[in-house]
C-alpha cells in the first residue's frame, strides 16, 4: 500500500503500548482508526484523546481470544467505515517461568491472546481484504518468535506461531496473486505495559498463589517493569511499522541487536551445534 490517506486501520490491543502508537501513527498518515481493546476504560480514554486531536475513530470492546468477538469487530468495522485496509493483530500478554512449571491455565491464557488472537484476526478480515484486493496485515510477534530465551517457554511458543502464521500467509497471498500484503513485527523490549499482563487475565484462567506463572510473575514484576520502562519508545516501533507497510516488507525488526541474535540461532541450526550456553545479555535486547 502506498496511499494511506482516508483508508481504514484496525488495531487490537489499541488502548496502550505498541497498539496505541500504531493507531496514532496511522492516524497521522490520514487513516481512519478502529481501536479495539479488552480494557473498556483505557479504550475510551485513548479514543477521547485521539478524537480531540481530530482523528476519525471507532471503538470496539474486543477479547481477541474469542473468535465471535473478532468476527463482531470485523462486522462493526465494515458497518462503520465500509472498508478495511490495515489490520494490526497486536493484542498480547506475557507469562514467565520454566516450561515444566507452567500450568494449563498459563498456556490457555497466553495462546488464547497471542496466537488465537492473530488467527482470528486473519480469518475474520482476510475475505474482505482479498475481495477488495487491497490491504495489509501487521501481526505482532516478538524477538521471542525468532530466538528462545529461557523462562519464557509459553510466550516463545506463541510468538514463534505468529511468525510461522505470517510467513505462510505471505506465501498464500503471493500464490493467489493478491495485492494484500503482510508483515510480522518482531521487536525486543519496548516501553509498554506488558509487564502487567495479569490485569487482563480472566478469573477462570488465574493460578493459585505459588503455582505456574503466578509465582514467577510476583518475583520478577518489579524488575521487568524497570527494564521495560527504559526500553524503546513505542512510537519508534510504530514508525517502523508504517514504513514497512508502505514498502510491503514482511519482516520488521526494530532493534539493532536483532540481526546478530537471529543469525547466531540460524548458525546453530545450520551447523547442528547446540546453542551457546547462557541467555542473551539483557542490555543488548534494549537497543
N, C-alpha and C positions, 0 to 999 in steps of 0.2 A: 504494500500500500504506500502511495506517495502523498496523496492529498487527504489529510485527516479532518479538515475543516468541515463542520456541520455533520460529521459522522457520529456514530454511537459506540461508546465503550462501556462494557460491563466489567466491574471489578468486585470479586468476592474478597472477604476479609478487608473491606474497603474503609472501615471506620478508623483505622490506625495503621502505623508502620508503613511497610512497603506498599500495601494496598492503597492507603490514602495518598501516598506520594505519587503512585502511578496515576491515580484518578486526577490529582491536581496537575500533573504534567500533561496528560492528555487533554484536560480542560484548557490548559494554556495554549494547546495546539488548535483550539477551536472546537473540540469534540463535546457532544452531549454525553452525560455520565449517568450510568445506572450503578448505584452504590449498594452493595449487598453485604450484610454482616449479621452475626448472631446476637450481637450486643445492641439492643434497641436504643438505649440512652446514648451510647457513643455514636451510633449510626445517625441519629437525629441531630446530635450536636455537630458532627462533621458536616452533614448536609446543610445545616443552618449557616455555618461559616462559609461554605462554598457558594451557597446561593447569594450570600451577602457580597461575595466577590464577583457576582454576575454569571455564575455557572448554571446552565440548564441541567438540572439534576433530578433524578427519580430514585427513590429508595425502596428497598425490599428486604424485610427481615428474612434471613435465609440460614438454615442449617444445611451446609453443603454435604454432610454425610447422609442426608435424606434425599433420595432420588426424586421423590414427588415435590419436595421443596425447590429443587433446582429446576425441575420442569415448570413449576409455577413462576420462578424467576424468569425463565425464557419467555413464557407467555406474557408476563407483565411487561417485559421489555418491548415486545412486539406490539402489545396493546398501547403502550405509552408513546413509543417513538416510531414504530412501524418498520424498524430495521435493526440490525446489529452488525457491527463491523470489527470490533476488537473485543475478545473475551479473555480477561485475565483471571485464570483459575488460580487464585493466590492464597486463599484461606489456609492457615496451617497452625499446627500445635507441635509441642516438643515434649518428649518423655525421656528419661535417662535412667541408666542402671545396667548391670551385667545382664546379658541376654537370658541367662538361666533364672534370674530373679524376677523377670518381668511377668506380670500377671496377664491372664486372658483379657481383663479389663483394659490394661495398658495397650495391648495390641489392638483391641477393638476401637478404643478412643482415637489412637494415632492413625491407624489405617483408615478409619471412617472419614476423618477430615482430610488428611494429607493425600491419600491416594484415591479413595472413592469420590472425594470432592472434585478432583480433576476428571476422573472418569465420567461422573455425572455431567460436569460442565461441557465436556467434549460431546457426549451423547446428546445432550439437550439442545445445544446450539449449532452443531455441525449441519443438520439438514437445511436450516435457513441459510447459513453461510455458503453451503455448496450450491443451493438453488440460485442465490444471487451472484455466485462465482466471484465473491469479493470478501475479504476479511482476513483476520489474523488471530490465532490463539497464542496466548502467553501463559505457559504453565510454570508455576513457581516450584522448583525443586530446591537444590541447595548444593554446596560443595559436598555435603553428605550424600549426594546422589552420584558422586564421581570418585570419592575416596571414603574409606571407612575408619572413622575414629572410634576408639574403644569407649564402651559405656553408653553408646548411642545406637544400639542394635536395632531397636524398633523404628526409630527415626530414620536410620540409614536405609532400612528395607523400603520404607515408604518413598523416600526420595529417589532411590535407585529405580523404583517402579515408575515414578513420574518421568524420569529421564527416558526409560525404555518406552513408555507410552508415547512420549512426544517424538522420539526418533521414528517410531513406527508410524505415527500419524503423519509425519513429514513424508515418509516414503509412500504411504497410502494416497495422500493428496497428490503427490507428484505422479504416481501411477495413473490417477484419474485425469491428469492434465488440468488439475484445478488451479485457479489463481488464488485460492485460500492458502495463507502461509501459517507457519507455526514456529514458536521459539520456546526454548526451555531456559529458565532463569536459574543460574547456579551461583548465588553469592556465598561468601563466607560470612563472618559475623557482621550484622547490620544493627543499627540502633533502633530496635523495635521492642514490643512488649512480649515477645515470645517466651521470655524467661518466666512470665506469669500466665502460662497457658492453662494452669489449673483453674483459673477464674471462670472458664467456659466449659469445664468438664461436667457432663451430666451426672447427677447423683447416682444413677444406675451403673455408671462406669467408674466410680470412685473406689479407691482401695481403702482397706482398713489401715490404721496407723502402723507404720513399720513394715508394710508389705509393698513389693514392687516399686513403682516409681515414687510412691509417697515418701519413703524413707530417703531415697536419693534426692528427691526434689527439695525437701526441707534442709538437707545437708549442704546443698550446692546453690540454692536460690540466691543468696546474697552475693556469692562470688560471681555467679553468672550474670546477675543484674549489673554488677560493677563493670565487668568485662564488656557487656553489650552496650552500656551507656557511653563507652569510649570508642565504640566501633563506627564503621562507615555510616554517614547520614543516609537515611532512606531516599532523600531527594536525589542523591548521586546515583543510586541504583535505578531510580525512575528515569533519569536522563539516558542511562544505558539501554533501558528497555525501549524507550521512544525511538532511539537511533536504530536499534536492531529491527524494530517493526518496519521502519522506512527502508532499511537495507534488505529486508526479508532474510535475516540471519538466524539460523537455527540455534546456535549456542550463545548464551550470554554469560560470560564470566566477568565478574566485576572487580575482583581483587588481583593485585599483581602477583600474589603468591600462588594463584590457582594453577597456572600453567605448569609450574615446577612440580606441584603436588600430583597433578594428573599424570604428567609424563613419568614420574617415578613409579606410580602404580602400574601404568601400562608397561613400563620396562620390566617390572617384576613378572607380570603376566606373560610377556613375550619370552623372557629368558627362563621362565619356570622357577625362578628363585623365590624364596619366602620373603615377605615384606620385611623391611628393616625394622628392628626392634624399637619400640617407643612411639608415642603419639607425636603428631606434628607440634612444633613449637607454637604455643598459644598466640604469642605476639605476632607471628608470621601470618596467622589467619585473620588478623585485623587489617592488614594492608592490601 
